[in-house]
C-alpha cells in the first residue's frame, strides 16, 4: 500500500503532460454564427508577442514560428495573429515586446479599419494585468506594459459598441479579436463563419461577458492550436500572440 501511495504521489511529476486535460479552445454558436474562443489566464499561463526570429527576420508563417520557438514549441497552447501589419510584416501601430517598444503608438488619421477611431491597445503588465483600452486611454495613463499590440477598431468600449459600427453591417469576413473578462483573463476569438463587426462585438459583450474588446484583423485571421492539430488561416501574417503553459 505504501509503495502504491508513493507512486501516485509522484505521478504529477512523472507525467506532467496529463496535468491539464481541458480543451485549449471552445466552440461557440452565437446569432447563427460559429466562433472559436481561446482563454488566456495570466495566473496559470504565459503570454508573449513575437514578430521576428533571432536573425531579425519577420516570421510571418507557422512553420517559421515552430523553428523560431525551438523547445518552447512543446509548451505552446495556441497562437493567434496579433493585429494589423505593413507589407513587410511590421506592425502598423504600437508594438511592445519584453518591455521594449519596437513600434510607437500610431495616432495618425487615415483610411481603413485600423484608423476607424477609436482604435485600441491590448496589453499585459508585469503584474499579470491584461487590458483592452482605446489608444487615447493608453496614452493618457502612460502605461509600461511587458507586451502590447495596437489594432482597430475597438469593438466594445465600456460595454457599448464602437460608435461607428452598425448593429449588423453588410461587411462579412472571417474576423478575430480580443476581449477582457477580468483583470487576469483575456478571451481571444476567431469566427469560423464570415461575420459583421456588430455581431462579433455582441458576442464579446452578451455571450462572453466582456466590457472592452478590440478587433485584431479579418480575412487573414489565423489560429494555431498544436494540441488539437487545428490551424485556420494560412496566409502570411505579422506579429503573433502566443500563449504557453507556464514551465
Secondary structure, 3 states (H helix, E strand, C coil): CHHHHHHHHHHHHHCHHHCCCCCCEEEEEECCEEEEEEEEECCCEEEEEECECCCCCECCCHHHHHHHHHHHHHHEEEEEECCCECCCCCECCCEEECCEEEECCCCCCCCCHHHCCCCEEEEECCCCCEEEEEHHHHHHHCCCCCEEEEECCEEEECCEECCCCCCCCCCCECEEEEEEEECCEEEEEEECCCECHHHHHHHHHHHCCCCEEEEEEECCCCEEEHHHCEEECCCCCCCEEEEEECC
